[in-house]
């Protein structure tokens, strides 16, 4: 197999993708609704991860305090 220059390979890939790219049959308002839905989902996932992180830190803090109290008060 022969080597292809990176620029030539990128150009060939771009041409292939352009040929196989499907047409969007949604109206502008439907496209905007989908974008808004994805933005809302992204915000919801980010909030969920912040809450999970806060709970994890709280559990780790409580476990640390529990272990320290049982090691020092004997």
C-alpha positions in Angstrom: 0.0 0.0 0.0 1.4 3.4 -0.9 1.5 6.4 1.4 -0.8 9.3 0.7 0.1 12.8 1.8 -1.9 13.9 4.8 -3.4 16.9 3.0 -4.5 14.7 0.1 -6.0 12.1 2.4 -7.9 14.9 4.2 -9.2 16.2 0.9 -10.3 12.7 -0.2 -12.1 12.1 3.2 -13.8 15.5 2.9 -15.0 14.7 -0.6 -16.4 11.3 0.5 -18.2 12.9 3.4 -19.7 15.6 1.2 -21.0 12.9 -1.2 -22.7 10.9 1.6 -24.0 13.7 3.7 -27.8 13.4 4.0 -30.1 16.3 3.3 -32.0 17.8 6.2 -35.7 17.7 5.7 -36.7 19.7 8.7 -37.9 23.3 8.7 -35.9 26.1 10.3 -38.2 26.1 13.3 -37.9 22.3 13.8 -34.1 22.6 13.5 -34.1 25.4 16.1 -36.3 23.3 18.4 -33.9 20.4 18.2 -31.0 22.7 18.9 -32.8 24.1 22.0 -33.6 20.6 23.2 -30.0 19.5 22.9 -28.9 22.7 24.7 -31.4 21.9 27.5 -30.1 18.3 27.7 -26.5 19.5 27.9 -27.4 21.9 30.8 -29.4 19.1 32.6 -26.5 16.7 32.3 -24.1 19.3 33.6 -26.3 20.1 36.6 -26.7 16.3 37.3 -22.9 15.9 37.3 -22.4 18.8 39.6 -25.0 17.3 42.1 -23.3 13.9 41.9 -19.9 15.5 42.5 -21.2 17.4 45.5 -22.8 14.2 46.9 -19.6 12.3 46.4 -17.5 15.0 48.2 -20.0 15.0 51.0 -19.8 11.2 51.4 -16.0 11.3 51.3 -16.0 14.1 53.9 -18.3 12.1 56.2 -16.2 8.9 55.7 -13.0 10.9 56.5 -14.5 12.4 59.7 -15.8 8.9 60.8 -12.4 7.3 60.3 -10.5 10.2 62.0 -12.9 10.2 65.0 -12.5 6.4 65.5 -8.8 6.6 65.2 -8.3 9.5 67.6 -10.8 8.9 70.4 -9.7 5.5 71.6 
